[in-house]
Amino acid sequence: QQLGYKVPLNPELPKEEGLVLQKEEQAKIDNALPLSEDEIAEKESLLQEGFTNWNKRDFTNFVKACEKWGREDIENICNDIEGKKPEEVRAYMEVFWERCGELQDLEKINAQIERGELKLERRQNTRRALENKMARYRAPFHQLKIQYGTNKGKHYNEEEDRFLICKLFHLGIDKENVYDELRTEVRNSPFFRFDWFLKSRTAVELQRRCNTLITLIEREMAEIEEREGRKKGKKPNGSSGNSTPTFKRKAEMMIKMLGKKAKK
């Protein structure tokens, strides 16, 4: 009423019905009683408790940060939101996980965050497989062997594959633009001075080859881990039978985690 708000006509209703509804709704506004002093004080108090300086863009950036880092990486999430101080993000995060069940598009947000977390988990598994593979050799650049099976391919030889995997590991598989750096390493290596095939590969082609080799290494390491586990009487990873926590359960875990970190 104080804003002079006028109820618009609902275009989805027949004109006469829409005019009647519009008139009724407008009458409710025009005849509404002004807020009492207590109600005004309560309104101001509630506004102070909310996040009035957070908009839709900030909310979207927060969800993207959870997707990028995983919901449990509180420190990186707090440092990732542009224009917000870490303590602001932490306070927002606490309320988000407490009240996320009220969001209408909760399933969509959950799916987005979990897609990012699956990518992170995949990257961690890949890194662990490469670490375990490298640890099996005193001099990986000379000794590393890949169990090709029937997937060796016709274009790359063992020396090239060995170099690609070892260099990728030393550069850091999580590093941004790592395959551009790998391409530079290939071109500058004296071992492949006359290897035009390898030196002419693009970063995308090298990435595709490394992905194939990583898959073979992951399979090999999984088989070794399973064999060693059977010898020790242990179950392989993923066979514990524990069900994946629901979104609600994960939210409760986040609230507890945020509380513990705040105490520290």
C-alpha positions in Angstrom: 0.0 0.0 0.0 2.8 2.4 0.9 4.5 1.6 -2.4 1.4 2.2 -4.4 1.4 -1.3 -5.8 -1.2 -2.1 -8.4 -2.2 -5.7 -9.0 -1.7 -6.7 -12.7 -4.3 -8.5 -14.7 -3.7 -12.2 -15.0 -3.4 -12.9 -18.8 -4.0 -16.6 -18.2 -7.6 -16.1 -17.0 -10.7 -15.0 -19.1 -10.9 -11.2 -19.1 -14.0 -10.9 -16.9 -12.7 -13.4 -14.3 -9.3 -11.8 -14.4 -10.9 -8.3 -13.7 -12.9 -9.7 -10.7 -9.8 -11.3 -9.2 -7.7 -8.2 -9.9 -10.3 -6.0 -8.1 -10.4 -8.4 -5.1 -6.7 -8.5 -4.7 -6.3 -4.8 -5.1 -9.0 -4.2 -2.4 -7.0 -6.3 0.0 -4.0 -4.1 -0.5 -5.9 -0.8 -0.4 -7.7 -1.8 2.8 -4.7 -3.3 4.6 -3.9 -1.9 8.0 -0.5 -0.3 8.4 2.1 -2.2 10.5 2.2 -1.4 14.2 5.4 -0.2 15.8 6.0 -3.7 17.2 5.5 -5.3 13.7 7.8 -2.7 12.1 10.5 -3.5 14.8 10.1 -7.2 14.1 10.4 -6.6 10.3 13.6 -4.7 10.8 15.0 -7.4 13.1 14.2 -10.1 10.5 15.8 -8.1 7.7 19.0 -7.8 9.8 19.1 -11.5 10.3 18.9 -12.2 6.6 21.5 -11.7 3.8 20.2 -8.5 2.2 23.6 -8.0 0.4 23.4 -11.4 -1.3 21.6 -11.5 -4.7 20.8 -14.3 -7.2 24.2 -14.0 -8.8 25.9 -14.5 -5.4 23.7 -17.6 -4.8 24.6 -19.0 -8.2 28.4 -18.4 -7.5 28.1 -20.1 -4.2 26.5 -23.2 -5.8 29.2 -23.2 -8.5 31.9 -23.0 -5.8 30.4 -26.1 -4.1 30.4 -27.9 -7.4 34.0 -26.9 -8.1 35.5 -27.7 -4.8 33.1 -30.2 -3.2 30.8 -29.1 -0.4 33.3 -30.2 2.3 36.1 -27.9 1.1 34.9 -25.0 3.2 38.1 -23.0 3.0 38.3 -22.9 -0.8 34.6 -22.2 -1.1 34.9 -19.2 1.2 37.7 -17.8 -0.8 36.1 -18.4 -4.2 33.1 -16.1 -4.0 34.0 -12.8 -5.7 33.1 -9.7 -3.6 32.5 -11.6 -0.4 34.7 -12.0 2.6 35.4 -15.6 3.9 33.5 -15.0 7.1 30.4 -13.8 5.1 30.5 -16.9 3.0 30.8 -19.1 6.0 27.8 -17.5 7.7 25.8 -17.8 4.5 26.9 -21.5 4.1 25.7 -22.3 7.6 22.2 -21.0 6.9 22.2 -22.6 3.4 22.7 -26.1 4.7 20.3 -25.6 7.6 17.5 -24.4 5.3 18.3 -26.0 2.0 15.3 -28.2 2.3 13.1 -25.2 1.7 14.5 -24.6 -1.8 12.1 -25.4 -4.7 14.9 -26.5 -7.0 16.8 -28.5 -4.4 17.1 -31.6 -6.7 18.6 -29.5 -9.5 21.1 -27.9 -7.1 22.0 -31.2 -5.5 22.6 -32.8 -8.9 24.9 -29.9 -9.9 27.0 -30.2 -6.8 27.2 -34.0 -7.0 28.4 -33.8 -10.6 31.3 -31.7 -9.5 32.0 -34.0 -6.6 32.1 -37.0 -8.8 34.6 -35.3 -11.1 36.8 -34.5 -8.0 36.5 -38.1 -6.8 37.4 -39.3 -10.3 40.5 -37.0 -10.3 41.6 -38.2 -6.9 41.3 -41.9 -8.0 43.3 -41.2 -11.1 46.0 -39.4 -9.1 46.2 -42.3 -6.6 46.4 -44.8 -9.4 49.3 -42.9 -11.0 51.1 -42.5 -7.6 50.8 -46.3 -7.0 52.0 -47.1 -10.5 55.0 -44.8 -10.2 55.9 -46.1 -6.7 56.4 -49.6 -8.2 59.5 -48.5 -10.1 62.8 -47.0 -8.9 63.3 -45.3 -12.3 59.9 -44.9 -14.0 61.2 -43.0 -17.0 63.2 -46.2 -17.9 61.4 -49.0 -16.2 57.7 -48.3 -16.3 55.6 -50.8 -18.2 52.0 -50.5 -19.2 49.7 -53.5 -19.4 48.1 -52.9 -22.7 46.2 -56.1 -23.2 44.5 -55.7 -26.6 44.5 -51.8 -26.3 48.0 -50.9 -27.4 47.1 -49.1 -30.6 49.1 -48.8 -33.7 50.6 -45.3 -33.6 52.3 -44.8 -30.2 55.2 -47.0 -29.0 56.1 -47.9 -25.5 58.8 -45.3 -25.1 56.4 -42.5 -26.1 53.7 -43.8 -23.8 56.2 -44.1 -20.9 57.4 -40.5 -21.4 53.8 -39.1 -21.6 52.7 -40.8 -18.4 55.8 -39.9 -16.4 55.8 -36.3 -17.6 52.1 -36.0 -16.9 52.6 -37.2 -13.4 55.5 -34.8 -12.7 53.7 -31.8 -14.2 50.6 -32.6 -12.1 47.5 -34.1 -13.6 45.3 -31.4 -11.7 47.3 -28.5 -13.2 45.4 -26.2 -15.5 46.6 -26.4 -19.1 48.7 -29.4 -18.2 48.4 -30.9 -21.7 49.7 -27.7 -23.3 52.7 -28.0 -21.0 53.1 -31.7 -21.9 53.1 -30.8 -25.6 55.9 -28.3 -24.9 57.9 -31.0 -23.0 57.5 -33.4 -25.9 58.7 -30.8 -28.4 61.7 -29.9 -26.3 62.8 -33.4 -25.4 66.0 -34.6 -27.1 64.6 -38.2 -27.0 62.1 -37.3 -29.7 64.2 -35.0 -31.8 63.4 -37.0 -35.0 60.0 -38.3 -33.9 57.8 -36.2 -36.1 54.7 -38.2 -35.2 54.8 -37.4 -31.5 56.1 -33.8 -31.9 53.2 -33.0 -34.3 50.5 -34.1 -31.8 48.2 -31.4 -30.5 47.4 -31.0 -26.8 44.0 -32.5 -27.4 45.5 -35.6 -29.1 48.0 -36.0 -26.2 45.2 -35.7 -23.7 43.2 -38.4 -25.6 46.2 -40.7 -25.5 46.9 -40.1 -21.8 43.3 -40.8 -21.0 43.6 -44.2 -22.6 46.8 -44.9 -20.8 45.4 -43.7 -17.5 42.4 -46.1 -17.9 44.8 -49.0 -18.4 46.8 -48.0 -15.4 43.7 -47.7 -13.2 42.5 -51.1 -14.3 45.9 -52.6 -13.6 46.1 -51.0 -10.1 42.5 -52.1 -9.3 43.4 -55.7 -10.1 46.6 -55.6 -8.0 44.7 -54.0 -5.1 42.0 -56.7 -5.3 44.6 -59.5 -5.4 46.5 -58.1 -2.5 43.2 -57.5 -0.6 42.2 -61.2 -1.1 45.5 -62.3 0.3 45.0 -60.1 3.4 41.4 -61.0 3.7 40.2 -57.5 3.0 37.2 -56.4 0.9 38.0 -54.3 -2.2 37.2 -50.6 -2.1 33.5 -49.9 -2.6 32.3 -53.2 -1.2 31.6 -52.1 2.4 27.9 -52.0 1.7 27.4 -48.5 3.1 24.7 -46.6 1.2 25.4 -43.2 -0.2 24.3 -40.4 2.1 21.1 -38.6 1.1 21.2 -34.9 0.4 19.5 -34.3 3.8 22.1 -36.4 5.5 24.9 -34.5 3.7 23.4 -31.2 4.8 23.4 -32.4 8.4 27.0 -33.5 8.1 27.9 -30.0 6.7 26.2 -28.2 9.6 28.2 -30.3 12.1 31.4 -29.7 10.1 30.9 -26.0 10.0 30.2 -26.0 13.8 33.4 -27.9 14.6 35.5 -25.6 12.4 33.9 -22.5 14.0 34.9 -23.7 17.5 38.5 -24.2 16.4 
